[in-house]
Amino acid sequence: MAANDSLVTAHVIGDVLDPFYTTVDMMVLFDGTPIISGMELRAPAVSDRPRVEIGGDDYRVAYTLVMVDPDAPNPSNPTLREYLHWMVTDIPSSTDNTYGREIMCYEPPAPWTGIHRMVLVLFQQIGRETVFAAPSRRHNFNTRGFARRYNLGAPVASMYFNCQRQTGSGGPRFTGPYTSRRRAG
């Protein structure tokens, strides 16, 4: 089946991904609750990493999962597009992200202004341990370029959800500099 209409309507196809056909089932759950593509979630609801269940029946097939925000730092001026929130590689088919290798730890979405699309994309790897280097930075990540670099081809599944801060209502557009809420480690 073709990439679902919600990805087209929300301009995920175009801003982040090229058109593709979904060939693998992927379910995203926050706190045990399945997320439907296009849902709106407040930042506190996504503060903990989700569980991402991947379909398939061949445990030898491995996948890479990325989660990006194409609207950073704000939807009207996304100068940091795409902001990489999470990357997990070597996830075996028919399992979930906990069986993979987290090479970019989950950074919870914390949008300050506007409604941000959080896009999860699943790629099939050409083999285990073929995606091995974490990007040097989170901002200005490029999903298409990443897929080319590691010969991942087109996505096999994708979904997105809308996220805004707890007290947000879309509100006025912010045009100042972006600062990460991630604590220095």
LUMKE-983533 format. One record per residue (C-alpha): x, y, z; residue in three letters; residue number from 0. Coordinates in nm, 4 decimals. Layout:
N
pt c1=X c2=Y c3=Z r=Ala k=NUM
...
REM end
This chain:
185
pt c1=0.0000 c2=0.0000 c3=0.0000 r=Met k=0
pt c1=0.1237 c2=0.3529 c3=-0.0680 r=Ala k=1
pt c1=0.2470 c2=0.5728 c3=0.2139 r=Ala k=2
pt c1=-0.0642 c2=0.6697 c3=0.4009 r=Asn k=3
pt c1=-0.2522 c2=0.9845 c3=0.3136 r=Asp k=4
pt c1=-0.1817 c2=1.1502 c3=0.6500 r=Ser k=5
pt c1=0.1910 c2=1.1637 c3=0.5637 r=Leu k=6
pt c1=0.1066 c2=1.3381 c3=0.2365 r=Val k=7
pt c1=-0.1483 c2=1.5762 c3=0.3894 r=Thr k=8
pt c1=0.0943 c2=1.6754 c3=0.6679 r=Ala k=9
pt c1=0.3750 c2=1.7288 c3=0.4120 r=His k=10
pt c1=0.5941 c2=1.4629 c3=0.5751 r=Val k=11
pt c1=0.6164 c2=1.3302 c3=0.2199 r=Ile k=12
pt c1=0.8070 c2=1.6190 c3=0.0684 r=Gly k=13
pt c1=0.9596 c2=1.7803 c3=0.3772 r=Asp k=14
pt c1=1.1237 c2=1.4629 c3=0.5148 r=Val k=15
pt c1=1.0568 c2=1.1674 c3=0.2851 r=Leu k=16
pt c1=1.0032 c2=1.0878 c3=-0.0790 r=Asp k=17
pt c1=0.6936 c2=0.8827 c3=-0.1700 r=Pro k=18
pt c1=0.7269 c2=0.5172 c3=-0.0708 r=Phe k=19
pt c1=0.5234 c2=0.2012 c3=-0.0192 r=Tyr k=20
pt c1=0.4676 c2=0.0674 c3=0.3322 r=Thr k=21
pt c1=0.5918 c2=-0.2916 c3=0.3390 r=Thr k=22
pt c1=0.6373 c2=-0.3573 c3=0.7129 r=Val k=23
pt c1=0.3964 c2=-0.3111 c3=1.0021 r=Asp k=24
pt c1=0.5140 c2=-0.0654 c3=1.2669 r=Met k=25
pt c1=0.3276 c2=0.0226 c3=1.5864 r=Met k=26
pt c1=0.4386 c2=0.3101 c3=1.8109 r=Val k=27
pt c1=0.3261 c2=0.3036 c3=2.1739 r=Leu k=28
pt c1=0.3737 c2=0.5724 c3=2.4371 r=Phe k=29
pt c1=0.3131 c2=0.4413 c3=2.7885 r=Asp k=30
pt c1=0.1522 c2=0.1324 c3=2.6347 r=Gly k=31
pt c1=-0.0963 c2=0.3303 c3=2.4234 r=Thr k=32
pt c1=-0.0782 c2=0.2893 c3=2.0442 r=Pro k=33
pt c1=-0.0344 c2=0.6123 c3=1.8488 r=Ile k=34
pt c1=-0.2211 c2=0.6686 c3=1.5229 r=Ile k=35
pt c1=-0.0464 c2=0.8749 c3=1.2573 r=Ser k=36
pt c1=-0.1551 c2=1.2378 c3=1.2853 r=Gly k=37
pt c1=-0.2515 c2=1.2289 c3=1.6550 r=Met k=38
pt c1=-0.1802 c2=1.5317 c3=1.8710 r=Glu k=39
pt c1=0.0183 c2=1.4757 c3=2.1887 r=Leu k=40
pt c1=0.1427 c2=1.7191 c3=2.4518 r=Arg k=41
pt c1=0.5111 c2=1.7115 c3=2.5469 r=Ala k=42
pt c1=0.4564 c2=1.5380 c3=2.8866 r=Pro k=43
pt c1=0.2877 c2=1.2429 c3=2.7104 r=Ala k=44
pt c1=0.6046 c2=1.1755 c3=2.5081 r=Val k=45
pt c1=0.8632 c2=1.2401 c3=2.7798 r=Ser k=46
pt c1=0.9590 c2=0.8696 c3=2.7939 r=Asp k=47
pt c1=1.0858 c2=0.6830 c3=2.4886 r=Arg k=48
pt c1=0.8150 c2=0.4939 c3=2.3063 r=Pro k=49
pt c1=0.8090 c2=0.1249 c3=2.2330 r=Arg k=50
pt c1=0.8145 c2=0.0627 c3=1.8595 r=Val k=51
pt c1=0.6967 c2=-0.2813 c3=1.7526 r=Glu k=52
pt c1=0.8090 c2=-0.4042 c3=1.4124 r=Ile k=53
pt c1=0.6309 c2=-0.6695 c3=1.2093 r=Gly k=54
pt c1=0.7817 c2=-0.9372 c3=0.9950 r=Gly k=55
pt c1=0.8718 c2=-1.2979 c3=1.0457 r=Asp k=56
pt c1=1.2430 c2=-1.3236 c3=0.9695 r=Asp k=57
pt c1=1.4461 c2=-1.2459 c3=1.2808 r=Tyr k=58
pt c1=1.7601 c2=-1.2156 c3=1.0629 r=Arg k=59
pt c1=1.6277 c2=-0.8975 c3=0.8945 r=Val k=60
pt c1=1.7423 c2=-0.5787 c3=1.0707 r=Ala k=61
pt c1=1.5898 c2=-0.2306 c3=1.0735 r=Tyr k=62
pt c1=1.6935 c2=0.1236 c3=1.1598 r=Thr k=63
pt c1=1.4487 c2=0.3608 c3=1.3267 r=Leu k=64
pt c1=1.4879 c2=0.7388 c3=1.3256 r=Val k=65
pt c1=1.2690 c2=1.0039 c3=1.4858 r=Met k=66
pt c1=1.2996 c2=1.3598 c3=1.3581 r=Val k=67
pt c1=1.1319 c2=1.6972 c3=1.4018 r=Asp k=68
pt c1=1.1167 c2=1.8799 c3=1.0678 r=Pro k=69
pt c1=0.9728 c2=2.1889 c3=1.2398 r=Asp k=70
pt c1=1.2638 c2=2.2850 c3=1.4680 r=Ala k=71
pt c1=1.2977 c2=2.5358 c3=1.6130 r=Pro k=72
pt c1=0.9541 c2=2.6536 c3=1.5026 r=Asn k=73
pt c1=0.7193 c2=2.5583 c3=1.2194 r=Pro k=74
pt c1=0.7256 c2=2.9005 c3=1.0524 r=Ser k=75
pt c1=1.1058 c2=2.9116 c3=1.0380 r=Asn k=76
pt c1=1.2463 c2=2.5553 c3=1.0593 r=Pro k=77
pt c1=1.6147 c2=2.6499 c3=1.0381 r=Thr k=78
pt c1=1.7228 c2=2.3350 c3=1.2257 r=Leu k=79
pt c1=1.5187 c2=2.0971 c3=1.0058 r=Arg k=80
pt c1=1.5462 c2=1.8064 c3=1.0716 r=Glu k=81
pt c1=1.6171 c2=1.7737 c3=1.4436 r=Tyr k=82
pt c1=1.7114 c2=1.4149 c3=1.5290 r=Leu k=83
pt c1=1.5390 c2=1.3001 c3=1.8476 r=His k=84
pt c1=1.6259 c2=0.9310 c3=1.8383 r=Trp k=85
pt c1=1.8029 c2=0.6594 c3=1.6404 r=Met k=86
pt c1=1.8016 c2=0.2832 c3=1.6950 r=Val k=87
pt c1=1.9757 c2=0.0394 c3=1.4604 r=Thr k=88
pt c1=1.9909 c2=-0.3395 c3=1.4224 r=Asp k=89
pt c1=1.6318 c2=-0.3974 c3=1.5378 r=Ile k=90
pt c1=1.5408 c2=-0.7555 c3=1.4426 r=Pro k=91
pt c1=1.2201 c2=-0.8152 c3=1.2505 r=Ser k=92
pt c1=0.9225 c2=-0.9217 c3=1.4664 r=Ser k=93
pt c1=1.0643 c2=-0.7511 c3=1.7795 r=Thr k=94
pt c1=1.0746 c2=-0.3960 c3=1.9155 r=Asp k=95
pt c1=1.3290 c2=-0.1188 c3=1.9651 r=Asn k=96
pt c1=1.4543 c2=-0.2670 c3=2.2938 r=Thr k=97
pt c1=1.6212 c2=-0.5438 c3=2.0892 r=Tyr k=98
pt c1=1.8125 c2=-0.2913 c3=1.8783 r=Gly k=99
pt c1=2.1163 c2=-0.0739 c3=1.9373 r=Arg k=100
pt c1=2.0373 c2=0.2830 c3=2.0440 r=Glu k=101
pt c1=2.3069 c2=0.4954 c3=1.8805 r=Ile k=102
pt c1=2.1388 c2=0.8303 c3=1.9482 r=Met k=103
pt c1=1.9566 c2=0.8337 c3=2.2810 r=Cys k=104
pt c1=1.5949 c2=0.9434 c3=2.2963 r=Tyr k=105
pt c1=1.5554 c2=1.3156 c3=2.3520 r=Glu k=106
pt c1=1.1936 c2=1.3952 c3=2.4354 r=Pro k=107
pt c1=1.0245 c2=1.6524 c3=2.2145 r=Pro k=108
pt c1=0.9997 c2=1.9884 c3=2.3904 r=Ala k=109
pt c1=0.8624 c2=2.2359 c3=2.1366 r=Pro k=110
pt c1=0.8417 c2=2.5920 c3=2.2677 r=Trp k=111
pt c1=0.6357 c2=2.7373 c3=1.9879 r=Thr k=112
pt c1=0.3784 c2=2.6012 c3=1.7509 r=Gly k=113
pt c1=0.2799 c2=2.2476 c3=1.6684 r=Ile k=114
pt c1=0.5690 c2=2.0248 c3=1.5614 r=His k=115
pt c1=0.5452 c2=1.7085 c3=1.3513 r=Arg k=116
pt c1=0.7445 c2=1.4241 c3=1.5064 r=Met k=117
pt c1=0.8225 c2=1.1738 c3=1.2333 r=Val k=118
pt c1=0.9256 c2=0.8131 c3=1.2953 r=Leu k=119
pt c1=1.0779 c2=0.6372 c3=0.9957 r=Val k=120
pt c1=1.1754 c2=0.2716 c3=0.9624 r=Leu k=121
pt c1=1.4336 c2=0.1503 c3=0.7109 r=Phe k=122
pt c1=1.5410 c2=-0.2053 c3=0.6323 r=Gln k=123
pt c1=1.9162 c2=-0.2477 c3=0.6608 r=Gln k=124
pt c1=2.1221 c2=-0.4418 c3=0.4076 r=Ile k=125
pt c1=2.2610 c2=-0.6419 c3=0.7009 r=Gly k=126
pt c1=2.3336 c2=-0.6274 c3=1.0721 r=Arg k=127
pt c1=2.5852 c2=-0.3685 c3=1.1906 r=Glu k=128
pt c1=2.5760 c2=-0.1818 c3=0.8591 r=Thr k=129
pt c1=2.4527 c2=0.1410 c3=1.0249 r=Val k=130
pt c1=2.7190 c2=0.2075 c3=1.2810 r=Phe k=131
pt c1=2.8013 c2=0.5761 c3=1.3325 r=Ala k=132
pt c1=2.5897 c2=0.8171 c3=1.5312 r=Ala k=133
pt c1=2.5565 c2=1.1585 c3=1.3684 r=Pro k=134
pt c1=2.7853 c2=1.4218 c3=1.5194 r=Ser k=135
pt c1=2.4923 c2=1.6525 c3=1.5971 r=Arg k=136
pt c1=2.1157 c2=1.6396 c3=1.6251 r=Arg k=137
pt c1=2.0241 c2=1.9561 c3=1.4348 r=His k=138
pt c1=2.0082 c2=1.9737 c3=1.0540 r=Asn k=139
pt c1=1.9967 c2=1.5953 c3=1.0251 r=Phe k=140
pt c1=1.8854 c2=1.4806 c3=0.6804 r=Asn k=141
pt c1=1.6851 c2=1.1576 c3=0.6682 r=Thr k=142
pt c1=1.7217 c2=1.1193 c3=0.2906 r=Arg k=143
pt c1=2.0988 c2=1.1756 c3=0.3028 r=Gly k=144
pt c1=2.1334 c2=0.9357 c3=0.5960 r=Phe k=145
pt c1=1.9440 c2=0.6665 c3=0.4033 r=Ala k=146
pt c1=2.1707 c2=0.7162 c3=0.1010 r=Arg k=147
pt c1=2.4878 c2=0.7028 c3=0.3106 r=Arg k=148
pt c1=2.3971 c2=0.3651 c3=0.4574 r=Tyr k=149
pt c1=2.2286 c2=0.2185 c3=0.1458 r=Asn k=150
pt c1=1.8961 c2=0.1912 c3=0.3245 r=Leu k=151
pt c1=1.6768 c2=0.2634 c3=0.0243 r=Gly k=152
pt c1=1.3210 c2=0.3849 c3=0.0664 r=Ala k=153
pt c1=1.1498 c2=0.3664 c3=0.4047 r=Pro k=154
pt c1=0.9484 c2=0.0533 c3=0.4773 r=Val k=155
pt c1=0.7192 c2=0.2283 c3=0.7288 r=Ala k=156
pt c1=0.6605 c2=0.5717 c3=0.8761 r=Ser k=157
pt c1=0.4176 c2=0.7599 c3=1.0975 r=Met k=158
pt c1=0.4060 c2=1.0957 c3=1.2677 r=Tyr k=159
pt c1=0.2365 c2=1.2707 c3=1.5539 r=Phe k=160
pt c1=0.1883 c2=1.6372 c3=1.6299 r=Asn k=161
pt c1=0.3429 c2=1.7680 c3=1.9489 r=Cys k=162
pt c1=0.3240 c2=2.0952 c3=2.1370 r=Gln k=163
pt c1=0.4164 c2=2.2085 c3=2.4838 r=Arg k=164
pt c1=0.1817 c2=2.1358 c3=2.7724 r=Gln k=165
pt c1=0.0270 c2=2.4837 c3=2.7778 r=Thr k=166
pt c1=0.0515 c2=2.5445 c3=2.4042 r=Gly k=167
pt c1=-0.2296 c2=2.6222 c3=2.1661 r=Ser k=168
pt c1=-0.0237 c2=2.6693 c3=1.8536 r=Gly k=169
pt c1=0.0154 c2=3.0318 c3=1.9608 r=Gly k=170
pt c1=0.2371 c2=3.3035 c3=1.8203 r=Pro k=171
pt c1=0.5339 c2=3.2052 c3=1.6090 r=Arg k=172
pt c1=0.8742 c2=3.2184 c3=1.7737 r=Phe k=173
pt c1=1.1596 c2=3.3549 c3=1.5618 r=Thr k=174
pt c1=1.4466 c2=3.3665 c3=1.8126 r=Gly k=175
pt c1=1.7407 c2=3.1266 c3=1.8500 r=Pro k=176
pt c1=1.6800 c2=2.7627 c3=1.9372 r=Tyr k=177
pt c1=1.8201 c2=2.6197 c3=2.2566 r=Thr k=178
pt c1=1.8111 c2=2.2540 c3=2.3482 r=Ser k=179
pt c1=1.6552 c2=2.1532 c3=2.6781 r=Arg k=180
pt c1=1.8886 c2=1.8536 c3=2.6942 r=Arg k=181
pt c1=2.1142 c2=1.8669 c3=2.9973 r=Arg k=182
pt c1=2.4864 c2=1.8576 c3=2.9446 r=Ala k=183
pt c1=2.6186 c2=1.5194 c3=3.0503 r=Gly k=184
REM end
